[in-house]
Amino acid sequence: MEQIYTTIIHDQDGVDEYNVHIQKNGDGWIGKIQEFPEITCEENTKILLVKTLEEKLQSVLEAKAEAWDKQIEEDIKAGKLDHLGEKAIEDYRKGRCTDL
């Protein structure tokens, strides 16, 4: 069994870090992102593998962001967040807000 190497890649903004595990596999390399086990890749070189993993990570993060946006829009349309607005208005009227 070949040694497993660990490295870190970042999201597109360079803010969040993700752990990558890569391993020699015959003539090529295999790898996965620890935080997203569904992201696995095989490439001929270690450098290409890390690049491919970064690209797949960005795709997954974008898909998750789009799904989140869609869910929020649906919740707003369904009135599921109305209580938050009502609470904010109530707090404002009762003087429980501070000017910034």
Wavefront OBJ file of the C-alpha trace (Angstrom):
o trace
v 0.000 0.000 0.000
v 1.378 3.390 -0.982
v 1.744 6.261 1.475
v -1.199 8.674 1.766
v -0.254 12.326 1.428
v -2.349 15.091 2.935
v -2.524 18.646 1.653
v -4.903 21.567 1.922
v -6.833 23.315 -0.820
v -8.957 26.439 -0.502
v -12.290 27.543 -1.838
v -12.378 30.078 -4.660
v -12.307 32.990 -2.190
v -9.302 31.524 -0.409
v -11.150 31.570 2.902
v -12.187 28.016 3.726
v -9.696 25.157 3.840
v -10.344 21.564 2.805
v -8.204 18.513 3.531
v -7.127 16.447 0.548
v -5.793 12.904 0.786
v -3.867 11.620 -2.216
v -2.172 8.325 -2.860
v -0.114 6.748 -5.627
v -2.165 4.126 -7.442
v -0.168 2.099 -9.950
v 0.911 4.530 -12.673
v -1.499 7.245 -11.517
v -2.819 9.013 -8.450
v -6.130 8.893 -6.608
v -7.471 11.462 -4.196
v -10.443 12.641 -2.208
v -11.525 15.635 -0.182
v -12.099 14.677 3.439
v -14.992 17.109 3.982
v -16.729 15.928 0.801
v -16.156 12.164 0.513
v -18.260 12.142 -2.649
v -15.455 14.060 -4.397
v -12.903 11.530 -5.567
v -10.635 11.711 -8.613
v -7.961 9.802 -10.485
v -5.270 11.488 -12.581
v -1.881 10.667 -14.063
v 0.090 13.155 -11.938
v -0.148 14.478 -8.413
v -0.286 18.093 -9.641
v -3.105 17.364 -12.094
v -4.969 15.436 -9.407
v -4.915 18.363 -6.970
v -6.035 20.743 -9.734
v -8.926 18.433 -10.667
v -9.945 18.104 -7.013
v -9.962 21.915 -6.692
v -12.190 22.218 -9.762
v -14.622 19.586 -8.515
v -14.708 21.245 -5.087
v -15.665 24.578 -6.666
v -18.464 22.879 -8.624
v -19.851 21.235 -5.491
v -19.639 24.467 -3.480
v -21.418 26.409 -6.238
v -24.167 23.769 -6.442
v -24.635 23.884 -2.663
v -24.844 27.699 -2.730
v -27.436 27.608 -5.520
v -29.506 25.023 -3.626
v -29.313 27.198 -0.487
v -30.455 30.296 -2.421
v -33.326 28.367 -3.974
v -34.443 27.029 -0.575
v -34.370 30.519 0.997
v -36.445 31.919 -1.877
v -38.981 29.113 -1.473
v -39.134 29.668 2.294
v -39.699 33.412 1.800
v -42.486 32.805 -0.728
v -44.094 30.283 1.636
v -43.991 32.801 4.504
v -41.731 30.646 6.663
v -39.571 33.644 7.586
v -42.352 36.166 8.226
v -42.121 35.669 11.983
v -38.541 36.972 11.936
v -39.597 40.249 10.335
v -42.485 40.591 12.769
v -40.156 40.025 15.715
v -37.715 42.664 14.424
v -40.514 45.202 14.041
v -41.781 44.405 17.542
v -38.284 44.815 19.009
v -37.864 48.141 17.219
v -41.217 49.459 18.446
v -40.430 48.417 22.029
v -37.052 50.175 21.927
v -34.986 47.019 22.026
v -32.749 48.178 19.196
v -29.529 50.154 19.281
v -28.477 52.680 16.661
v -25.184 51.792 15.124
l 1 2 3 4 5 6 7 8 9 10 11 12 13 14 15 16 17 18 19 20 21 22 23 24 25 26 27 28 29 30 31 32 33 34 35 36 37 38 39 40 41 42 43 44 45 46 47 48 49 50 51 52 53 54 55 56 57 58 59 60 61 62 63 64 65 66 67 68 69 70 71 72 73 74 75 76 77 78 79 80 81 82 83 84 85 86 87 88 89 90 91 92 93 94 95 96 97 98 99 100
